[in-house]
């Protein structure tokens, strides 16, 4: 694929027909400096919080004065670097956020149990859970990958978030809690030629997102509010090797601040739905889009399009 064709493809996969205003950079409505988004007194847990979108989310919660931000991942050196960055961020912002890093392979039940035992021993209650950690795939068919490899992806992209969420919702206390699931826009465009080259990734992320959708249906939203979002098209070093610059991509700070906004009552009207971080939140909250959200249960939710149960011929 030529460089121009690749640029056109990237532009294409960023386009949607939901909000007229589409953001690529942070904006005022989701700013951590807004008092309405303040996280003082809250403890936030982020899987895969040492790099990329996870680190950007952690930074946003630090900026919003979260009391404790906990990031977990597999690599100790990466986590320690992230801790230093977040501590520097807290100092620069003048917040008193405590940063905790814990090594954990989320695909291993023993590691997951150990993390939650640590929280219990420290008498810590997690108020916000960000399900961010995931594994990707190289382009290829599911048959060529094999069931074993795909099932390993299921362990990380589906089973692990389920285990964390189960422990999260079973914590004691009546205080409202928030789950934010970082998913992918792939699940909205399975027909797209680019998306179709990553079928196992899309399959596992769709399954994980459906889990959170069903969990939101099971739980009362004023007890646990749940929202899934696509973080946008994020730059990584690979794109630089093929001649593409950061200006063609969404700023990861946008995803970080959108995750913050998602973990507040302002996002309550989106409970159980899947949205994009690039969509304008004020547009979502009013007018025709809000009317559709309020009236159409399946809008921005996963289902098989075309037939509604109870309306079959």
C-alpha positions as CSV (number, residue, x, y, z in Angstrom):
1,X,0.0,0.0,0.0
2,X,1.4,3.4,-1.0
3,X,1.9,6.1,1.7
4,X,-0.9,8.2,0.2
5,X,-3.3,5.2,0.3
6,X,-2.3,4.5,3.9
7,X,-3.1,8.1,4.9
8,X,-6.5,7.9,3.2
9,X,-7.2,4.6,5.0
10,X,-6.3,6.1,8.3
11,X,-8.6,9.1,7.6
12,X,-11.4,6.7,6.6
13,X,-11.3,4.6,9.8
14,X,-11.6,7.7,11.9
15,X,-14.8,8.8,10.4
16,X,-18.2,8.1,11.9
17,X,-21.8,9.3,11.5
18,X,-22.7,10.0,15.2
19,X,-21.6,13.5,16.3
20,X,-20.9,16.2,13.8
21,X,-18.0,17.4,16.0
22,X,-15.2,14.9,16.0
23,X,-12.2,15.6,18.3
24,X,-8.6,14.6,17.9
25,X,-7.3,16.6,20.8
26,X,-8.4,17.3,24.4
27,X,-11.1,19.9,24.9
28,X,-12.8,21.8,27.8
29,X,-15.8,19.5,28.4
30,X,-13.6,16.6,29.5
31,X,-10.8,18.6,31.1
32,X,-9.5,17.2,34.4
33,X,-9.5,20.7,35.7
34,X,-13.3,20.8,35.7
35,X,-14.6,20.6,39.3
36,X,-17.4,18.4,38.2
37,X,-14.9,15.7,37.2
38,X,-12.8,15.9,40.4
39,X,-11.8,12.5,41.7
40,X,-10.7,13.5,45.2
41,X,-11.2,10.6,47.6
42,X,-11.3,8.0,44.9
43,X,-9.0,5.0,44.3
44,X,-8.5,4.1,40.6
45,X,-7.2,0.8,39.3
46,X,-5.9,0.7,35.7
47,X,-4.8,-2.5,34.0
48,X,-2.0,-2.0,31.4
49,X,-1.4,1.4,33.0
50,X,2.3,1.7,32.3
51,X,2.3,2.8,28.7
52,X,0.1,4.3,25.9
53,X,-3.6,4.9,26.5
54,X,-3.4,3.3,30.0
55,X,-0.7,5.8,31.1
56,X,-2.7,8.7,29.6
57,X,-5.7,7.6,31.6
58,X,-3.6,7.4,34.7
59,X,-2.3,10.9,34.1
60,X,-5.8,12.3,33.6
61,X,-6.9,10.9,37.0
62,X,-3.8,12.3,38.6
63,X,-4.7,15.7,37.1
64,X,-8.3,15.3,38.5
65,X,-6.9,14.8,42.0
66,X,-7.7,11.1,42.5
67,X,-6.4,10.0,46.0
68,X,-4.8,6.8,44.7
69,X,-4.0,5.7,41.2
70,X,-2.9,2.0,40.9
71,X,-1.4,0.8,37.7
72,X,-0.6,-2.8,37.0
73,X,1.3,-4.5,34.2
74,X,3.8,-7.3,33.5
75,X,7.0,-5.3,33.3
76,X,8.5,-3.9,36.5
77,X,10.8,-1.5,34.7
78,X,8.0,0.0,32.6
79,X,5.8,0.4,35.7
80,X,8.6,2.1,37.7
81,X,9.2,4.6,34.8
82,X,5.4,5.2,34.7
83,X,5.4,5.8,38.5
84,X,8.1,8.5,38.1
85,X,6.2,10.2,35.3
86,X,2.9,10.2,37.3
87,X,4.6,11.4,40.5
88,X,6.1,14.3,38.5
89,X,2.7,15.0,37.0
90,X,1.1,15.1,40.5
91,X,3.8,17.5,41.7
92,X,3.4,19.7,38.6
93,X,-0.4,19.8,39.1
94,X,-0.2,20.3,42.9
95,X,-2.2,17.2,43.6
96,X,-1.6,14.7,46.5
97,X,-2.3,11.6,44.4
98,X,-0.5,8.5,45.7
99,X,0.8,6.3,42.9
100,X,1.0,2.5,43.4
101,X,2.4,0.1,40.8
102,X,2.0,-3.7,41.0
103,X,3.4,-6.4,38.7
104,X,0.6,-8.7,37.5
105,X,0.1,-11.0,34.5
106,X,-3.7,-10.6,34.2
107,X,-4.0,-13.9,32.3
108,X,-2.9,-15.8,35.4
109,X,-5.6,-16.3,38.1
110,X,-3.0,-16.6,40.8
111,X,-1.7,-13.1,39.9
112,X,-5.2,-11.7,39.8
113,X,-6.1,-13.2,43.2
114,X,-2.8,-11.9,44.7
115,X,-3.6,-8.3,43.6
116,X,-7.1,-8.4,45.2
117,X,-5.7,-10.0,48.3
118,X,-3.3,-7.1,48.5
119,X,-6.2,-4.6,48.3
120,X,-8.0,-6.5,51.0
121,X,-5.0,-6.6,53.3
122,X,-4.5,-2.8,52.8
123,X,-8.3,-2.3,53.4
124,X,-8.5,-0.5,50.0
125,X,-11.7,-0.1,48.1
126,X,-11.4,0.4,44.4
127,X,-13.8,3.1,43.2
128,X,-13.0,3.1,39.5
129,X,-11.8,0.2,37.5
130,X,-10.3,0.8,34.0
131,X,-10.1,-2.4,31.9
132,X,-7.4,-1.3,29.5
133,X,-4.9,-4.2,29.2
134,X,-5.2,-6.1,26.0
135,X,-3.2,-8.2,23.4
136,X,-3.2,-7.5,19.7
137,X,-2.5,-9.8,16.8
138,X,-0.4,-9.6,13.6
139,X,-2.5,-9.4,10.4
140,X,-3.8,-12.9,9.5
141,X,-6.7,-15.2,9.4
142,X,-8.1,-17.1,12.4
143,X,-7.4,-20.4,10.8
144,X,-3.7,-19.5,10.2
145,X,-3.5,-18.4,13.9
146,X,-5.0,-21.5,15.3
147,X,-7.5,-22.0,18.1
148,X,-4.7,-22.2,20.7
149,X,-3.4,-18.7,20.0
150,X,-6.8,-17.2,19.7
151,X,-7.7,-18.7,23.1
152,X,-4.6,-17.1,24.6
153,X,-6.0,-13.8,23.4
154,X,-9.4,-14.7,25.0
155,X,-7.6,-15.2,28.3
156,X,-6.4,-11.6,28.3
157,X,-9.1,-9.7,26.4
158,X,-12.1,-11.5,27.8
159,X,-11.4,-13.7,30.9
160,X,-9.1,-11.3,32.7
161,X,-11.5,-8.3,32.5
162,X,-14.3,-10.6,33.7
163,X,-12.3,-11.7,36.7
164,X,-11.3,-8.2,37.7
165,X,-14.9,-6.9,37.2
166,X,-16.3,-9.7,39.3
167,X,-14.0,-8.9,42.2
168,X,-14.6,-5.2,41.7
169,X,-18.4,-5.4,41.9
170,X,-18.3,-7.8,44.9
171,X,-16.5,-5.3,47.1
172,X,-18.4,-4.2,50.1
173,X,-19.9,-0.7,50.5
174,X,-22.8,1.2,49.1
175,X,-20.8,4.0,47.4
176,X,-21.3,4.2,43.6
177,X,-18.5,2.6,41.6
178,X,-17.5,3.0,37.9
179,X,-16.1,0.6,35.3
180,X,-14.6,2.0,32.1
181,X,-13.8,-0.6,29.4
182,X,-11.3,0.4,26.7
183,X,-12.4,-1.4,23.5
184,X,-11.8,-0.9,19.8
185,X,-13.6,0.8,17.0
186,X,-13.1,-2.5,15.0
187,X,-16.3,-3.8,16.6
188,X,-18.3,-1.1,14.7
189,X,-16.8,-1.9,11.3
190,X,-16.2,-5.7,10.9
191,X,-16.8,-5.4,7.2
192,X,-13.9,-2.9,6.7
193,X,-11.0,-4.4,4.8
194,X,-8.5,-3.2,7.4
195,X,-10.5,-4.5,10.3
196,X,-11.0,-7.9,8.6
197,X,-7.3,-8.5,8.6
198,X,-7.4,-8.6,12.4
199,X,-10.3,-11.0,13.1
200,X,-9.1,-12.6,16.3
201,X,-8.4,-9.3,17.9
202,X,-11.9,-8.0,16.9
203,X,-13.6,-11.2,18.0
204,X,-12.0,-11.1,21.5
205,X,-12.6,-7.3,22.0
206,X,-16.2,-7.7,20.9
207,X,-16.7,-10.6,23.3
208,X,-15.2,-8.5,26.2
209,X,-17.3,-5.5,25.3
210,X,-20.4,-7.6,25.2
211,X,-19.6,-8.9,28.7
212,X,-19.5,-5.4,30.1
213,X,-22.7,-4.6,28.2
214,X,-24.5,-7.5,29.8
215,X,-23.0,-6.7,33.2
216,X,-24.5,-3.2,32.9
217,X,-27.9,-4.8,32.3
218,X,-27.5,-6.9,35.5
219,X,-26.5,-4.2,37.8
220,X,-28.2,-1.0,38.9
221,X,-26.4,1.9,37.4
222,X,-26.4,4.0,40.6
223,X,-24.4,1.2,42.2
224,X,-22.1,0.4,39.3
225,X,-21.9,2.6,36.1
226,X,-20.3,0.9,33.1
227,X,-19.2,2.4,29.8
228,X,-17.0,1.1,27.0
229,X,-15.1,3.3,24.6
230,X,-12.8,3.3,21.6
231,X,-9.7,5.3,22.4
232,X,-9.2,6.6,18.8
233,X,-6.4,6.0,16.4
234,X,-3.3,6.2,18.5
235,X,0.2,6.8,17.3
236,X,2.9,4.3,18.1
237,X,6.5,3.9,16.9
238,X,5.6,1.5,14.1
239,X,3.8,4.3,12.2
240,X,7.0,6.4,12.2
241,X,8.8,3.5,10.4
242,X,6.4,3.7,7.5
243,X,6.7,7.5,7.2
244,X,3.6,8.6,9.2
245,X,3.7,11.4,11.7
246,X,1.7,12.1,14.9
247,X,-0.4,14.7,13.2
248,X,-2.4,12.0,11.5
249,X,-3.4,10.4,14.8
250,X,-5.6,11.2,17.8
251,X,-3.8,12.5,20.8
252,X,-3.7,9.9,23.6
253,X,-4.5,12.6,26.1
254,X,-8.0,12.7,24.5
255,X,-8.5,9.1,25.4
256,X,-7.2,9.6,28.9
257,X,-9.5,12.5,29.6
258,X,-12.5,10.8,27.9
259,X,-12.0,7.9,30.3
260,X,-12.0,10.3,33.2
261,X,-15.3,11.9,32.0
262,X,-16.7,8.4,31.5
263,X,-16.1,7.6,35.2
264,X,-18.4,10.4,36.3
265,X,-22.2,10.9,36.6
266,X,-22.1,13.1,33.6
267,X,-21.8,9.9,31.5
268,X,-24.7,8.1,33.2
269,X,-26.9,8.4,30.1
270,X,-24.4,6.1,28.3
271,X,-24.4,3.3,30.8
272,X,-24.0,0.0,29.1
273,X,-23.1,1.5,25.7
274,X,-20.0,1.7,23.6
275,X,-18.8,5.1,22.3
276,X,-15.7,6.7,20.7
277,X,-13.5,9.1,22.6
278,X,-13.4,11.3,19.5
279,X,-17.2,12.0,19.7
280,X,-18.2,15.3,21.3
281,X,-19.7,14.6,24.8
282,X,-21.9,17.7,24.8
283,X,-23.4,16.7,21.4
284,X,-24.0,13.2,22.7
285,X,-25.8,14.6,25.8
286,X,-28.4,16.6,23.9
287,X,-30.5,17.0,20.8
288,X,-31.3,14.2,18.4
289,X,-28.5,12.0,19.5
290,X,-29.6,12.0,23.1
291,X,-33.2,11.4,22.0
292,X,-32.0,8.3,20.1
293,X,-30.0,7.1,23.1
294,X,-33.0,7.5,25.4
295,X,-35.5,5.8,23.0
296,X,-33.5,3.1,21.2
297,X,-32.1,0.4,23.6
298,X,-29.9,-1.1,20.9
299,X,-28.3,2.2,19.8
300,X,-24.5,1.9,20.6
301,X,-25.0,-1.6,22.0
302,X,-23.9,-4.9,20.5
303,X,-26.5,-7.1,18.8
304,X,-27.2,-8.8,15.5
305,X,-28.6,-6.1,13.2
306,X,-31.8,-6.6,11.3
307,X,-34.1,-8.4,13.6
308,X,-35.4,-7.6,17.1
309,X,-36.6,-10.4,19.3
310,X,-40.4,-10.4,19.6
311,X,-40.7,-8.8,16.2
312,X,-39.8,-11.8,14.1
313,X,-42.2,-12.7,11.3
